[in-house]
């Protein structure tokens, strides 16, 4: 359950610095600021990019991004500021995205997750993502990824 008053908003270029800080805080190998900027500027019919904002201080506390192609979507990134983790914000972002994808006629969504990221795997399984296969040495540091998929109905 979300403890703070969290609002989901569409990404804006003015959010770039805050998103990048969350990215650096949470990932061993993170996206560059330039790549995040590129994703923000993509047309909305290609990507869905949402941020979670703490309404009390107007700070971005998390984000989710996926790319869409026809009735298929792929989640590329989801991240929540460390101090806001375990408060339901990741769940809120996933639920919001899935409902939005459903409205657009998307029927399946996929993602990759580090094999060692058991908290994230548990979260995805909670939303009925299923493990499809292991992707050996998927990440630059050699760690395997688990490829997961969810059917949307």
Buried (B, 14 or more C-beta within 10 A) or exposed (E): EEEBEBEBEEBEEEBBEBBBEBBEEBEEEBBEBEEBBEBBEBEEEEBBBBBBBBEEEEEBBBBBBBBBEEEBBBBBBBBBBEEBBEBBBBBBBBEBBBEBBEEEEBBBBBBBBBBEBEEBBEBBEEBEBEEEEEBEEBBEEEBBBBBBBBEBE
